[in-house]
Amino acid sequence: MKIVFISYNYLPGYTSPRQWVNRIKPSAVIMEALSHNNTVSYVGQIGYTGNYVCNGVQYYFLEPNKKFHFPRRFHSFIKQLNPDVVVVPGFHFPLQVIQLRWRLGEKVKIILEHHADKPSTGFKKVLQKIAGKYVDAYHFTSMGNAAEWLDAKIISNKNKCYEIPANSSYFSRLDKEQSKRQLLMSGFTNFLWVGRLEKNKDPLTVLNGFEKYLPGNPSARLHMIYQTEELLPEMEKIIRGNPLLSQSVFLHGHIPHHELATWYSAADFYISGSHKEGGSIALLEAMSCGCIPIVTTIPAALKVIEKGKYGLYYEAGNTDNFFEKLLTTATIDKNKLSADVEIYFKENLSPGAIAKRFTSLLST
């Protein structure tokens, strides 16, 4: 089967194929797993023009399309690849998807992958409804994420919606004690938060809940890794105002991505505070290393932890509820749950497991 992944975005900041493949690695590993039994290609537009092969996937980087809304040349190139399936990331390009169907004909399957997209309004909503007639399937991390699209009647057929993550993790568990020594992670229980310091990721609820937890658990440690710093001044003020927080919370800032496996392997629990998400790469990476998740009750996160079977959950933004979940960590057999989380990831969320599910759905 010939499967082509495409991207309509033009990203000139990436000037080499390797740089771009590293950027999309969480999704590239799924393409690589699919390439074991299929012919897999990727067509995109970055600050480089040419072809590139990596781990079984053929990458084509085309010259940027000046007519963004009418990408005839882009679609003609895809047509030349003679695909059986074309996968489009995101729901943002209904006009382009309509034209893609016209160019490819009826036999080629077109799949749209949900990437935290929200239903549009106005004329774009009309286009999304029309595009839906030409789409064979929609992939969501959780069917809960499909609900608003079905409620808005942009997706008219629920049977077109499938639960398949768009990303996975290429990390694997490292030796825990060695990782802790390497990172000087010395807490009796170590919690790890990874994300952006912004309102949707809600590090403040995590920090405030941990502040309530510390008096009874002074040997606990919270490590925070982040790529942006919108809420950093407010967080630093809270930490400076509490001596317990000052000695127990570590703001590490940006850590190179390839080093995160060591952090996930060293920590006992991974914490998310997200209010909305299409799917979390950090959550998948944590689970691949056996780090036990504590997530919010958003559909994508609940699906990944099987509604609490492989982690804990609390109401987003609810400091007291988060504090209560922290208290329950003392009653958990951490070694057993950590092993169960790692096994569940390998069997259900790893690149190979997702590729297998993807392939089976293509045959239906």
N, C-alpha and C positions, 0 to 999 in steps of 0.2 A: 504494500500500500504506500502511496506517495502522500506524505503529509507536509504541508507548507505552513509555517508560522510567519506572520507578517506584522509589520508595524507601520502605521501611517505617519507617526511622529518623525520630525526631522531634528536631530540632536547633533549639531555641528561641534559641540564641545568634546566629543569623543573622536579622536583622530587616528585611532588604530583599531583593528579588529579585536585584538587580544584585550584591549582596554574595555571594549564594549561587551565582549563575552563575559569578562569578569564582573561587569556591572549587572548583567542579567543572569548571573550564575544560578540563583535559586529557581529560575524557570528553565535555564539551559540544561540543567541536570536531568530534567524530565524529557526534554528533547533528545538528549543523549541516550537515555534509557529506551525511548521509543525507537531509536535508530538501530537497536539490536535486531529488530524484526521488520523494520520498515525503512523506506527511503525518506529521510527527514531533511528539510531545507528551511532556511530562515531568510526573509527578504526585508531589508530595512534601509534607512537613510541616516548616516552619521557623517562626520567630517572626514570621510575616507570613501574612496570609490574602488571597488574591486571584489574579488572572491577570496574566501578563506574557509579552510576545513579544520574543524576542531572536534575531537572525540566522536567522530562518526556523523557529525552534522555539517552540511554544506551551507555556508553563509554567503549571501549575495548582498553587497552594499551598493546601491544605485546612486546615481547623481540625484541631488535634491529636486523634487518635483515643484516647479514654480507655480503650477496650477493646482494648489492644494485640494480644492473642492472637486476637481475633475481630473483625477490621476490616471489618465488614459494610458500613458507610457508604463506606469507602475503596474497597472492591471494587465497590460499586454505581456509584460515580462512574466508575471505569475501564470498567465495562460500558457506560455511556452514551456513551463515546467510540467504541464500536464498533470496537475494534482488530482488526487481523489478527495482530499480534505484540505480546507484552508481554515486556519485558526486566527482569529482577530482578537487582540487583547483590548478590553474595554468596550463600552457601549457608546463612546463619544462620537462615532463616525457613521451615523446612519445613512447619510447621502452617499458616502463612499461605498458602503456595504451594498446599497441598492445597485450601484454601477458595477460593483464586483460581480454580483449575481448575473447581471445582463451580459457581462463579458465572458464569464465562465460557463454559462448555460445551467441547465437544471440538474445534471448528473453529479456535479461536484458538491460535496457537503460543506456548508459554511457554519462554523462554530464561533460563537462569541464568548469570551471569558470575562467574567465579572471581576473588576479591579477596584472595588470600593466606589463604583459609579453610583450616582443618584439619578432618579428619573428626571427628565427635563420637563420644561413647560413650554407653552406656546408652539411656534412652528416646528422647533426641533423635536418636541414630543410627537407631533404628527409624523415627522420623518422616521422617528424611532418605531412608531406603530407600523408604518409602511414597510420598513426594513425587516420587521418581525415576520412578515410574510415570506421573506426570502432566506431567513435563517433556519437552519435545521436543528440546532441545539444551542442552549445556553449553559455554561458551566459556572456554578457557584460553589464556594467553600461549604456553604450551608443553605438548605432550602429556606431557612429563615431570612436570608438575604434576598431571596427571590420574591418575598411577600409583597414588598412595596411596588415592585415592577408588575406583579399580577394585579394588585389592588388598583394601580394606575391604568390598568388595561393596555399597557404598552406591550406586555407579553400576554397574548390571549389564550395560549395553550400551555397549561401547566406541565403537560407531558414532554414538552421540549426542554424542561429544566432538569439538570443533573447535578449531583453533588460530587464535584471533582476539584481539588485545590489546584490553583494555577502555579503554585510554587512548592518547593520542598527544601531539604537541607542536604548538603554534601558533607556535613560534619559527622563525626562519630566520637563516642565517649573516649576520653583520655583517662589516665590514672588519676583518681581523685586526690589522693594525698600528695602526689608529686605536683599536681596542678596547684593545690593550695600552697605548697611550699614555694613554688615559682612565683606566685602572686602575692605572697605574704598574707594570705587570707587566714586569719586566726580566730574568727568567731566560733562559738560552740554551734550556732546555727547561722548559716550565711544565706542572705537573700540577695537576689540580683535583679535589677531593673534595667532594661535596655530600651531606648526610644528617643524621641525628641522632647525637649522640655517645653511643651506647648499644651494648651487646654484640653484638646481631645485625648492626648495620651495621659493627662492628669497625674503628673508626678506629685502634686500637692496632696491629694487624697492619700497616696501611698506614704508620703513623708509624715503627714499628720497621724495616720493610723499607726505607723511605726513608733511615733513619739509616745502614744498611749501604751504601746506594747512594752517599751523598753524598761520602765521601772520594775516590772516583774521578771524581766528577762535581760538583764544588763550585759550578758555575754553575747547577745545576738548582734549581728552586723548587717548593714544594708549598703550594698555597693551599687552605684548608679553610673551607667555609661550612656552618653548622649551625643547626638550629632548637631543639635541646635540648642540655643541658650535663652530662649524667650523668657522663661520663668526663673532663670538662674539667680538674679538678684533677690527675688522674693524667697527662694529656697535658702539661699545663703543667710539671709536675715533670720529665718526661723531656726536654722541650725546654730547660728551664733548665740541665739537667745536661750539655748538649752544645753547645759554642760554634757548631759547624757548623749544628746544627738551629736554634739561636737566630737565625741570620742567613738561614736558608733556608726556614723554615716560617712561614706567616702564618695566624693564626687570626682569620678575619674575622667569625665569629659569624653573626647573621641578616642576610640581604640580601633586600630586597623582591623578590618573585618576578618582577615584570616587568623587573627589572634583570639577571636571570641570563643572558639571551641574550648580553649583552656579555661575561660571564665565560666562557661556553662558547665564544664566538667567539675570545676572546683566548688561551685555553689550548690546548696541543698535545694533551694526553691527559686524559681523564676517568677517575677511579679509583672503583671500588666494592669494598667489602670484605664485602658481605652474605653471611650464612650461609643465609638463607631469604628468598624473595620470590615473590609472585604475579606481579609485574611491576614494573618501575622506571620511574617518570615521569622522574626525573633522567637516566637512561640514554637515554631517547628524546629528551629535550630536548637533551642533549649531541650526539647523532648528527645531529639536525636542523640543528645549527650546524657540523657537520663536525669535532667534537671526537672524537678517536680513543679508543674505550673500552678500558679494562683492567678486566675483571670477574672474578668468581669462577665456579667451575664448577657453578653452580646451573642447573637446567633453563631457567628463564625467561630468564636472561641469555645462556646459550649459544645459545638459539634466536634471540634478537634480533641477535646478532653472527654468526649462521650458523656456529657452531662454530669461530670463529677467522678466518673469511674477512674480517670487517669489525671486527676488534679482537683483543686478546690476552686470555688467561684464565689463572688460577692457582687453586690449591686454597684454599678459604676457610680462614683462620686459619693458613696456612702462610707464615711470614715469609720463609724461604729461597726458596720457590717464587716468591713475589711479587718478591723481590730479583732473581731470575734473569730475570723478565719485564721488570723495569725496565732491566736490562742490554741486553736485546734491542731496546729502543726506539732504540738508536744505529744499528742496522742497517736501520731502516725508512725508506722513502721517505715522509716524513710528508706532503708535499704531495699525492702521488698517493693515499695511503690516506685522507687527509682528504676529498679529493674523492669517492672511491669510497663512503665512509661516507655522505656527504651525499646522493649519488645513490640509494644503496640505501634510505635512509630515505624519500626522496620517492616512490620506486616501490613500496615495500612496507609502510611503517610510518606514513606521513602520514595525516591524517584522511581524505582522499579515497581513498587506497589501501585503508584499513581499511573504509570505507563500501562500496566496490565489492565487497570480499570478503564482507562481511556480507550485502549484497543478493543476491549470487550464491548463497550458502548457503541463503537463505530460499526460493529458488525450487526447491531440491532436494527 
